[in-house]
């Protein structure tokens, strides 16, 4: 038997060998140092603190793009070179045109495996294509008709809870939105995707909700130099060693993540076992997520089969991606509407008119077609996704030598003008969703303003030269083969929530607690300036005009 010190020494030797090999490989690549970029004051962590530890999400990155252009050179950890992009044509080439040739970086995949398991967000190449092909029917437009009443039921339960709070406070009260949105979307995801009740809104004893509370801010907000360096080293050591380290290292961050994943897997197993008992044979026409997963698990065809571990990984992936990102975006939508009363009133008027129209034709509730007809609601959602994306950037790595085209000619350090950038296999790329979503060349001179009306301009899309993203040229849901598989699910859920929330209540900033910042974690969530470290969005709510008698 080997003692711990011997194993640790062996691991260190292997690590140093791999790091040396990777550094040598890096020296042989095409250099991107001719590109302009910000100064770097640390060989160990490079410019990474300006991205992952900024008080304001993408604040430094926005300044870089304004100063150096939409393609620039930044330094990563251990002296590495990173190509930072916000150029539309470059991003379209990487995510759409090139297929799987630009894969996720090791660091991005490790973080995916930590918080979601080795599911769809972790998989690459043919494995990803097969998993996505199996899962796609669960997110078909026709399935959303079944989900809509469940989304509405959860939304109404939330408004009932808020109404009780407001009445106790004399007709007006402060609601902390991020925690309520997390509970709401967790319950909605459970009931629609898994036919499972988390009962978060009823203060049920959900261990998953308990271990998830503040997990992401605790783990990824304001990462220290040590954390940034530790995460960077993942790219230089073999995967099996990364797995062992993450399994045994006793840091507070990893302990919390391991506790969450243990509970997420326990819940996933319970849901799977219950579904199998209640539905031992899944009918061929069943299209909900749970049915699709179980059917794939029992398949005899290797092309359509998900083994037990893959099945669990898809479950834990949707538990995270299916509620946390939606919660953040809905919170941001309420924040912007609270700060723009005319927009809030305009949306409320549209909602009430749609409900009147439905009642006039004899329908008690809005249909999917009604949601699609609500142009201002769609504009509010699109503008929120553009202005307040849940992801700052996507990390990719070139799988082969390639040439990335640019939509805007760029001047190098020597003054030469270039229209493309040669990259070598292994080149790390940071594609900035947040900065692309704010480019004035794409969105106009008012790109830094939250203005839903831009999406009501029928000629607006015609003015945009490069198509990117699955919704209105916005990059927030990703684009290409790895775009968010559940984007229709998320849009329908958020629209349904906003319809009930805006119809029932009026929202305003809380005096003295209205300085909300977009905080960079794995996702961008609201935090209160001066009280950072946990997600927080307090809003003052009161019954909306003429809505006191609404159900």
C-alpha positions as CSV (number, residue, x, y, z in Angstrom):
1,X,0.0,0.0,0.0
2,X,1.2,3.5,-0.8
3,X,0.8,6.2,1.8
4,X,-0.8,9.6,1.0
5,X,2.6,11.4,0.8
6,X,3.8,8.9,-1.8
7,X,0.7,9.3,-3.9
8,X,0.9,13.1,-3.6
9,X,4.5,13.1,-4.7
10,X,3.7,10.9,-7.7
11,X,0.8,13.1,-8.6
12,X,3.0,16.2,-8.5
13,X,5.6,14.5,-10.7
14,X,3.0,13.6,-13.3
15,X,1.5,17.2,-13.1
16,X,4.9,18.8,-13.6
17,X,5.6,16.6,-16.6
18,X,2.2,17.5,-18.2
19,X,2.7,21.2,-17.4
20,X,6.1,21.1,-19.1
21,X,4.7,19.3,-22.1
22,X,1.9,21.8,-22.4
23,X,4.2,24.8,-22.1
24,X,6.4,23.4,-24.9
25,X,3.4,22.8,-27.1
26,X,2.3,26.4,-26.5
27,X,5.6,27.8,-27.7
28,X,5.1,26.1,-31.1
29,X,1.7,27.8,-31.8
30,X,1.0,30.8,-33.9
31,X,1.5,33.8,-31.8
32,X,-1.4,36.3,-31.3
33,X,0.9,38.7,-29.5
34,X,0.7,41.1,-32.5
35,X,-2.9,41.9,-31.5
36,X,-3.5,44.8,-29.2
37,X,-4.7,44.2,-25.6
38,X,-4.5,45.4,-22.0
39,X,-1.3,45.5,-19.9
40,X,-0.7,42.5,-17.7
41,X,0.9,42.8,-14.3
42,X,1.0,39.1,-13.2
43,X,2.6,36.1,-15.0
44,X,0.7,33.8,-12.6
45,X,-2.9,34.9,-13.2
46,X,-2.5,37.3,-16.2
47,X,-5.6,39.5,-16.9
48,X,-8.0,36.9,-15.4
49,X,-8.8,38.9,-12.3
50,X,-10.2,41.7,-14.5
51,X,-12.7,39.2,-15.9
52,X,-13.5,36.8,-13.0
53,X,-13.0,39.1,-10.0
54,X,-14.5,42.3,-11.3
55,X,-17.0,44.0,-9.0
56,X,-19.1,44.8,-12.1
57,X,-19.5,42.0,-14.6
58,X,-17.7,42.7,-17.9
59,X,-16.8,46.3,-16.8
60,X,-13.1,45.8,-17.5
61,X,-13.8,43.8,-20.7
62,X,-16.1,46.5,-22.1
63,X,-13.3,49.1,-21.6
64,X,-10.9,46.7,-23.4
65,X,-13.2,46.3,-26.4
66,X,-13.8,50.1,-26.6
67,X,-10.0,50.7,-26.5
68,X,-8.6,47.8,-28.6
69,X,-11.4,46.6,-30.8
70,X,-13.5,43.4,-30.9
71,X,-10.6,41.0,-31.2
72,X,-7.7,41.4,-28.7
73,X,-4.9,39.6,-26.9
74,X,-5.1,39.1,-23.2
75,X,-2.9,37.1,-20.8
76,X,-4.1,34.0,-19.0
77,X,-2.6,32.1,-16.1
78,X,1.0,31.0,-16.3
79,X,1.8,33.4,-19.1
80,X,-0.7,31.8,-21.5
81,X,-2.2,33.8,-24.4
82,X,-5.9,34.1,-24.8
83,X,-7.8,35.4,-27.9
84,X,-10.6,37.6,-26.6
85,X,-13.5,38.1,-29.1
86,X,-16.7,40.1,-29.4
87,X,-16.6,40.2,-33.2
88,X,-19.9,38.9,-34.7
89,X,-18.4,37.2,-37.8
90,X,-15.7,35.6,-35.7
91,X,-18.2,34.3,-33.2
92,X,-20.5,33.0,-36.0
93,X,-17.5,31.2,-37.5
94,X,-16.5,29.6,-34.2
95,X,-20.0,28.5,-33.0
96,X,-21.9,28.0,-36.3
97,X,-19.7,27.4,-39.3
98,X,-17.0,25.3,-37.6
99,X,-19.2,22.6,-36.0
100,X,-17.3,21.0,-33.1
101,X,-13.8,22.2,-34.2
102,X,-13.8,24.7,-31.4
103,X,-14.5,22.7,-28.3
104,X,-14.9,23.7,-24.7
105,X,-11.8,24.4,-22.8
106,X,-10.7,21.9,-20.1
107,X,-11.5,24.6,-17.4
108,X,-15.0,25.1,-18.7
109,X,-15.6,21.3,-18.8
110,X,-14.4,20.8,-15.3
111,X,-16.7,23.5,-14.0
112,X,-19.6,21.9,-16.0
113,X,-18.8,18.5,-14.4
114,X,-18.6,20.0,-11.0
115,X,-22.0,21.8,-10.9
116,X,-24.1,19.8,-13.5
117,X,-22.3,16.4,-13.9
118,X,-21.2,14.9,-17.2
119,X,-24.4,15.7,-19.2
120,X,-25.1,17.7,-22.2
121,X,-23.2,20.8,-21.1
122,X,-20.1,18.6,-20.6
123,X,-20.2,16.4,-23.7
124,X,-18.2,17.1,-26.8
125,X,-18.3,16.1,-30.5
126,X,-20.3,13.0,-31.5
127,X,-21.3,12.2,-27.9
128,X,-22.8,15.7,-27.6
129,X,-24.5,15.3,-31.0
130,X,-26.0,12.0,-30.0
131,X,-27.2,13.2,-26.6
132,X,-28.8,16.3,-28.1
133,X,-30.5,14.3,-30.8
134,X,-32.1,12.1,-28.1
135,X,-33.2,15.1,-26.0
136,X,-34.5,17.4,-28.7
137,X,-38.1,16.0,-28.9
138,X,-38.6,16.9,-25.2
139,X,-38.2,20.6,-26.2
140,X,-40.4,20.7,-29.3
141,X,-42.8,23.5,-29.6
142,X,-45.8,21.2,-29.2
143,X,-44.6,20.1,-25.8
144,X,-44.8,23.6,-24.5
145,X,-48.6,23.5,-24.7
146,X,-48.6,20.8,-22.0
147,X,-46.2,22.8,-19.9
148,X,-48.1,26.1,-20.1
149,X,-50.8,25.4,-17.4
150,X,-48.1,24.1,-15.0
151,X,-46.0,27.3,-15.5
152,X,-49.1,29.4,-14.9
153,X,-50.1,27.4,-11.7
154,X,-46.6,27.9,-10.2
155,X,-46.7,31.6,-11.1
156,X,-50.1,32.1,-9.5
157,X,-48.9,30.4,-6.3
158,X,-46.0,32.9,-6.2
159,X,-48.3,35.9,-6.6
160,X,-50.6,34.5,-3.8
161,X,-47.6,34.3,-1.5
162,X,-46.6,37.8,-2.3
163,X,-50.1,39.1,-1.8
164,X,-50.1,37.6,1.7
165,X,-46.8,39.4,2.5
166,X,-48.0,42.7,1.0
167,X,-51.3,42.6,2.9
168,X,-49.5,41.9,6.2
169,X,-47.3,44.9,5.5
170,X,-50.3,47.3,4.9
171,X,-50.5,47.2,1.1
172,X,-46.8,47.6,0.2
173,X,-43.8,45.5,0.9
174,X,-40.2,44.7,0.0
175,X,-39.6,41.4,-1.8
176,X,-36.1,39.9,-2.3
177,X,-36.6,38.7,-5.9
178,X,-33.6,36.4,-6.5
179,X,-34.6,33.9,-3.7
180,X,-38.3,33.9,-4.8
181,X,-37.4,33.4,-8.4
182,X,-35.1,30.5,-7.5
183,X,-38.0,28.9,-5.6
184,X,-40.5,29.6,-8.4
185,X,-38.4,28.3,-11.2
186,X,-37.2,25.2,-9.2
187,X,-40.9,24.2,-8.6
188,X,-41.8,25.0,-12.2
189,X,-38.9,22.9,-13.6
190,X,-39.8,20.0,-11.2
191,X,-43.5,19.9,-12.2
192,X,-43.0,20.4,-16.0
193,X,-39.8,18.5,-16.7
194,X,-39.9,15.7,-14.1
195,X,-43.5,15.6,-12.8
196,X,-41.9,16.1,-9.3
197,X,-42.9,18.5,-6.6
198,X,-40.0,20.3,-4.9
199,X,-42.5,22.4,-2.8
200,X,-40.0,25.2,-2.5
201,X,-42.7,27.8,-2.5
202,X,-44.5,26.1,0.3
203,X,-41.3,26.1,2.3
204,X,-41.1,22.3,1.9
205,X,-38.1,20.6,3.4
206,X,-36.2,20.4,0.1
207,X,-32.6,19.5,0.9
208,X,-31.7,20.3,-2.7
209,X,-32.9,23.9,-2.3
210,X,-31.1,24.1,1.1
211,X,-27.7,23.0,-0.3
212,X,-28.1,25.1,-3.4
213,X,-28.8,28.3,-1.6
214,X,-25.9,30.8,-2.3
215,X,-23.8,27.9,-3.7
216,X,-22.7,29.8,-6.8
217,X,-21.8,33.1,-5.1
218,X,-19.9,31.2,-2.4
219,X,-18.0,29.2,-5.0
220,X,-17.3,31.5,-7.9
221,X,-17.8,35.2,-6.8
222,X,-14.6,37.3,-6.6
223,X,-12.2,34.4,-7.1
224,X,-8.8,34.9,-5.4
225,X,-5.5,34.6,-7.3
226,X,-5.1,31.1,-5.7
227,X,-8.5,30.0,-7.0
228,X,-7.8,31.3,-10.5
229,X,-4.4,29.6,-10.6
230,X,-5.8,26.4,-9.3
231,X,-8.5,26.4,-12.0
232,X,-6.0,27.2,-14.7
233,X,-3.8,24.2,-13.7
234,X,-6.7,21.9,-14.6
235,X,-5.8,22.5,-18.2
236,X,-2.2,21.2,-17.7
237,X,-2.8,17.9,-15.9
238,X,-4.4,14.7,-17.0
239,X,-8.2,14.4,-16.6
240,X,-8.0,11.4,-14.2
241,X,-5.8,13.4,-11.9
242,X,-8.2,16.4,-12.0
243,X,-11.0,14.0,-11.0
244,X,-9.1,12.6,-8.0
245,X,-8.2,16.1,-6.8
246,X,-11.7,17.5,-7.1
247,X,-13.0,14.4,-5.2
248,X,-10.7,14.6,-2.2
249,X,-9.5,18.2,-1.9
250,X,-11.0,19.6,1.4
251,X,-11.6,23.2,0.3
252,X,-14.8,25.0,1.4
253,X,-15.7,25.6,-2.2
254,X,-15.4,21.9,-3.3
255,X,-17.0,20.6,-0.2
256,X,-20.1,22.7,-0.9
257,X,-20.2,21.7,-4.6
258,X,-19.8,18.0,-3.6
259,X,-22.6,18.3,-1.1
260,X,-24.9,19.8,-3.8
261,X,-24.0,17.2,-6.4
262,X,-24.6,14.4,-3.9
263,X,-28.1,15.7,-3.1
264,X,-28.9,16.5,-6.8
265,X,-28.0,12.9,-7.7
266,X,-30.1,11.5,-4.8
267,X,-33.1,13.5,-6.0
268,X,-32.5,12.5,-9.6
269,X,-32.3,8.8,-8.6
270,X,-35.6,9.2,-6.6
271,X,-37.3,10.9,-9.5
272,X,-36.1,8.2,-11.9
273,X,-37.2,5.3,-9.7
274,X,-40.6,6.9,-9.0
275,X,-41.1,7.4,-12.8
276,X,-40.2,3.8,-13.6
277,X,-42.6,2.5,-10.9
278,X,-45.5,4.7,-12.1
279,X,-44.8,4.3,-15.8
280,X,-43.0,1.0,-16.3
281,X,-43.4,1.3,-20.1
282,X,-43.2,4.7,-21.6
283,X,-45.5,5.2,-24.5
284,X,-43.8,6.1,-27.8
285,X,-45.7,9.4,-28.0
286,X,-44.5,10.8,-24.7
287,X,-42.4,13.9,-25.2
288,X,-41.7,15.3,-21.7
289,X,-38.1,15.3,-20.5
290,X,-38.6,12.5,-18.0
291,X,-40.3,10.2,-20.5
292,X,-37.6,10.9,-23.1
293,X,-34.8,10.1,-20.6
294,X,-36.4,6.8,-19.4
295,X,-37.1,5.7,-22.9
296,X,-33.5,6.4,-24.0
297,X,-32.3,4.5,-20.9
298,X,-34.3,1.4,-21.8
299,X,-33.4,1.5,-25.5
300,X,-31.5,-1.5,-27.0
301,X,-30.2,0.7,-29.8
302,X,-26.7,2.0,-29.0
303,X,-27.4,5.1,-31.0
304,X,-30.4,6.1,-28.9
305,X,-29.5,4.6,-25.5
306,X,-28.4,6.6,-22.5
307,X,-26.7,4.5,-19.8
308,X,-27.5,5.0,-16.1
309,X,-24.6,7.4,-15.6
310,X,-25.6,9.5,-18.6
311,X,-29.2,9.5,-17.5
312,X,-28.2,10.8,-14.1
313,X,-26.0,13.5,-15.7
314,X,-28.8,14.8,-17.9
315,X,-31.1,15.0,-14.8
316,X,-28.5,17.0,-12.7
317,X,-27.8,19.2,-15.8
318,X,-31.4,20.2,-16.1
319,X,-31.8,20.7,-12.3
320,X,-29.2,23.5,-12.6
321,X,-29.7,24.9,-16.0
322,X,-33.5,24.5,-15.9
323,X,-34.0,26.8,-13.0
324,X,-31.0,29.0,-12.0
325,X,-30.5,30.7,-15.4
326,X,-34.3,31.3,-15.7
327,X,-34.5,32.7,-12.2
328,X,-31.7,35.2,-12.9
329,X,-33.2,36.4,-16.2
330,X,-36.6,36.8,-14.7
331,X,-35.1,38.8,-11.8
332,X,-33.3,41.1,-14.3
333,X,-36.6,41.6,-16.2
334,X,-38.4,42.7,-13.1
335,X,-35.4,44.9,-12.2
336,X,-35.5,46.7,-15.5
337,X,-39.3,47.1,-15.4
338,X,-39.1,48.5,-11.9
339,X,-36.6,51.2,-13.2
340,X,-38.7,52.0,-16.3
341,X,-42.3,52.6,-15.1
342,X,-43.6,53.5,-18.6
343,X,-42.4,50.2,-20.0
344,X,-44.0,48.4,-17.0
345,X,-47.3,50.1,-17.6
346,X,-47.2,49.4,-21.4
347,X,-46.5,45.7,-20.7
348,X,-49.3,45.5,-18.1
349,X,-51.8,47.1,-20.6
350,X,-50.8,44.5,-23.2
351,X,-51.2,41.6,-20.8
352,X,-54.7,42.8,-19.7
353,X,-55.8,43.3,-23.3
354,X,-54.7,39.8,-24.2
355,X,-56.6,38.4,-21.2
356,X,-59.7,40.3,-22.3
357,X,-59.4,39.0,-25.8
358,X,-59.1,35.4,-24.5
359,X,-62.1,35.9,-22.2
360,X,-64.1,37.3,-25.1
361,X,-63.6,34.1,-27.1
362,X,-64.5,31.9,-24.1
363,X,-61.0,30.9,-23.0
364,X,-60.2,31.2,-19.3
365,X,-56.5,31.3,-19.9
366,X,-54.0,32.5,-22.4
367,X,-52.7,30.0,-25.0
368,X,-49.3,29.6,-26.6
369,X,-50.6,31.6,-29.6
370,X,-51.6,34.4,-27.2
371,X,-48.1,34.6,-25.9
372,X,-46.7,34.7,-29.4
373,X,-49.0,37.6,-30.2
374,X,-47.8,39.8,-27.3
375,X,-45.2,41.8,-29.1
376,X,-44.2,44.0,-26.2
377,X,-43.8,41.1,-23.9
378,X,-41.5,39.5,-26.4
379,X,-39.6,42.8,-26.8
380,X,-39.1,43.1,-23.0
381,X,-37.8,39.5,-22.8
382,X,-35.4,40.0,-25.8
383,X,-34.1,43.3,-24.5
384,X,-33.5,41.8,-21.0
385,X,-31.6,38.8,-22.6
386,X,-29.5,41.3,-24.6
387,X,-28.8,43.8,-21.9
388,X,-28.5,41.4,-19.0
389,X,-27.1,38.1,-20.3
390,X,-26.8,35.3,-17.8
391,X,-23.3,34.4,-19.2
392,X,-20.4,36.8,-19.6
393,X,-18.4,34.7,-22.0
394,X,-17.9,31.2,-23.5
395,X,-14.6,29.5,-23.4
396,X,-13.4,27.6,-26.5
397,X,-10.2,26.0,-27.7
398,X,-9.2,25.4,-31.3
399,X,-9.2,21.7,-32.3
400,X,-7.0,22.4,-35.3
401,X,-5.1,25.2,-37.0
402,X,-7.6,27.6,-38.5
403,X,-8.2,31.1,-39.7
404,X,-11.0,33.1,-38.0
405,X,-12.6,35.9,-40.1
406,X,-13.5,39.3,-38.7
407,X,-16.4,41.5,-39.5
408,X,-14.5,44.7,-38.6
409,X,-10.9,45.2,-39.9
410,X,-8.5,45.5,-37.0
411,X,-5.2,47.3,-36.5
412,X,-2.4,45.4,-34.9
413,X,0.4,46.7,-32.6
414,X,2.5,47.5,-35.7
415,X,-0.4,49.4,-37.4
416,X,-1.1,46.7,-39.9
417,X,-4.8,46.2,-40.8
418,X,-6.0,42.6,-40.7
419,X,-9.4,41.0,-41.6
420,X,-8.7,37.6,-40.1
421,X,-6.7,35.9,-37.3
422,X,-4.7,32.7,-37.8
423,X,-4.9,30.4,-34.8
424,X,-3.1,27.2,-33.9
425,X,-4.6,24.0,-32.5
426,X,-5.0,24.5,-28.8
427,X,-5.5,28.3,-28.9
428,X,-7.8,29.3,-26.1
429,X,-10.6,31.7,-27.0
430,X,-12.9,33.8,-24.8
431,X,-16.0,34.7,-26.8
432,X,-17.8,37.6,-25.0
433,X,-21.5,37.3,-25.0
434,X,-21.9,40.4,-22.9
435,X,-19.8,42.6,-25.1
436,X,-21.3,41.3,-28.3
437,X,-24.7,42.1,-26.9
438,X,-23.7,45.7,-26.4
439,X,-21.9,46.4,-29.7
440,X,-23.0,49.7,-31.1
441,X,-22.2,48.4,-34.6
442,X,-24.8,45.7,-34.1
443,X,-27.4,47.3,-31.8
444,X,-27.1,51.0,-32.5
445,X,-25.8,54.0,-30.6
446,X,-28.1,53.4,-27.7
447,X,-26.8,49.8,-27.2
448,X,-25.9,50.7,-23.6
449,X,-29.6,51.5,-22.8
450,X,-32.3,49.1,-21.9
451,X,-34.9,49.9,-24.5
452,X,-37.4,47.1,-25.6
453,X,-38.7,49.3,-28.4
454,X,-35.7,48.4,-30.5
455,X,-37.3,45.0,-31.1
456,X,-40.6,46.5,-32.3
457,X,-38.8,48.0,-35.3
458,X,-39.8,45.7,-38.2
459,X,-36.7,46.7,-40.2
460,X,-34.3,46.2,-37.2
461,X,-33.3,42.6,-38.1
462,X,-32.6,43.7,-41.7
463,X,-30.0,46.1,-40.5
464,X,-27.9,43.4,-38.8
465,X,-25.4,41.9,-41.1
466,X,-24.4,38.7,-39.2
467,X,-26.9,36.2,-37.8
468,X,-26.0,35.0,-34.4
469,X,-28.0,33.3,-31.6
470,X,-31.3,31.5,-31.6
471,X,-33.4,34.5,-30.5
472,X,-33.3,37.9,-32.3
473,X,-29.6,37.8,-33.0
474,X,-28.9,37.8,-29.3
475,X,-26.0,35.5,-28.1
476,X,-27.3,34.8,-24.6
477,X,-28.7,31.4,-25.4
478,X,-25.6,30.6,-27.4
479,X,-25.6,29.7,-31.0
480,X,-24.8,26.8,-33.4
481,X,-24.6,23.2,-32.4
482,X,-24.1,24.0,-28.7
483,X,-26.9,26.6,-28.4
484,X,-29.2,26.1,-25.4
485,X,-31.5,23.1,-26.1
486,X,-34.1,24.4,-23.7
487,X,-34.4,28.0,-25.0
488,X,-38.0,27.7,-26.0
489,X,-38.8,26.1,-22.7
490,X,-37.1,29.0,-20.9
491,X,-38.7,31.7,-23.0
492,X,-42.2,30.3,-22.5
493,X,-41.6,29.9,-18.7
494,X,-40.3,33.5,-18.3
495,X,-43.2,34.9,-20.4
496,X,-45.7,33.1,-18.3
497,X,-44.2,34.2,-15.1
498,X,-44.0,37.9,-16.2
499,X,-47.6,37.8,-17.3
500,X,-48.8,36.9,-13.8
501,X,-46.3,39.0,-12.0
502,X,-46.9,42.2,-13.9
503,X,-50.7,41.8,-14.1
504,X,-50.9,41.5,-10.3
505,X,-48.3,43.8,-8.9
506,X,-46.5,47.1,-9.5
507,X,-42.7,47.2,-8.9
508,X,-40.3,50.0,-7.9
509,X,-36.7,50.3,-6.7
510,X,-36.2,50.3,-2.9
511,X,-34.9,53.7,-1.7
512,X,-31.4,53.2,-0.4
513,X,-31.2,49.7,-1.8
514,X,-31.4,50.5,-5.5
515,X,-27.7,50.2,-6.5
516,X,-27.8,46.7,-8.0
517,X,-24.7,45.4,-9.7
518,X,-24.4,42.5,-12.2
519,X,-22.0,40.1,-10.4
520,X,-19.8,37.7,-12.3
521,X,-20.1,34.1,-11.1
522,X,-20.7,31.2,-13.4
523,X,-23.8,33.2,-14.3
524,X,-24.4,37.0,-13.9
525,X,-26.8,37.6,-11.1
526,X,-28.0,40.7,-9.3
527,X,-26.2,41.8,-6.1
528,X,-26.6,44.8,-3.9
529,X,-23.6,47.1,-4.0
530,X,-22.0,47.2,-0.5
531,X,-23.5,43.9,0.4
532,X,-21.9,41.6,-2.2
533,X,-21.3,37.9,-1.7
534,X,-24.9,36.7,-2.1
535,X,-27.5,37.2,-4.8
536,X,-29.9,40.0,-3.9
537,X,-32.5,42.1,-5.6
538,X,-34.9,43.9,-3.3
539,X,-37.9,45.5,-5.0
540,X,-40.8,47.4,-3.6
541,X,-44.1,45.8,-4.7
542,X,-47.8,46.8,-4.3
543,X,-51.0,45.7,-5.9
544,X,-51.1,46.9,-9.5
545,X,-53.9,49.5,-10.3
546,X,-57.3,47.8,-10.6
547,X,-55.8,44.4,-9.8
548,X,-56.9,43.9,-6.2
549,X,-59.8,41.6,-7.2
550,X,-57.8,39.5,-9.6
551,X,-57.2,35.8,-8.7
